Amino acid sequence: MGLAIGDDTTGVTSPLEIVPYAGVDRAAQQIASLASKVGAARVVLGLPTLEDGSRGPASRRTDRLAEALEALGVEVALQSEFLSTNEARRRARAAGRPPRQPVDDIAAQVLLEEHLASRPAAPPAES
């Protein structure tokens, strides 16, 4: 599972890490713990979609993960992950990352960027 972090106000995102997927419940616990640690307001999950925008067969697992996170009190948003891996591979090549190195963290960053870009801009924090 690729993880990334971002800021609603600035729109700045960064790849965070790649963690092995060990089932829905374990993944939900790992993500909820990390979200709490970094003070995340919400978690954005990649939703497998087809070219026409409809849900792909793997979307059921994403739905189960979203439900498990929500049961832990985590706010969840879903974002289409269509072509995110292609964009992640392009960015990895441009950055000189070895071709066989996983790009899940960069794909998570791409998803987060798309999610933040699709939302209204957050008002700046008051000083």
Secondary structure by P-SEA (a helix, b strand, c coil): cbbbbbbccccbbbbcbbbbbccaaaaaaaaaaaaaaacccbbbbbbbccccccccccaaaaaaaaaaaaaabbbbbbbcccaaaaaaaaaaaaacccccccaaaaaaaaaaaaaaaaccccccccc
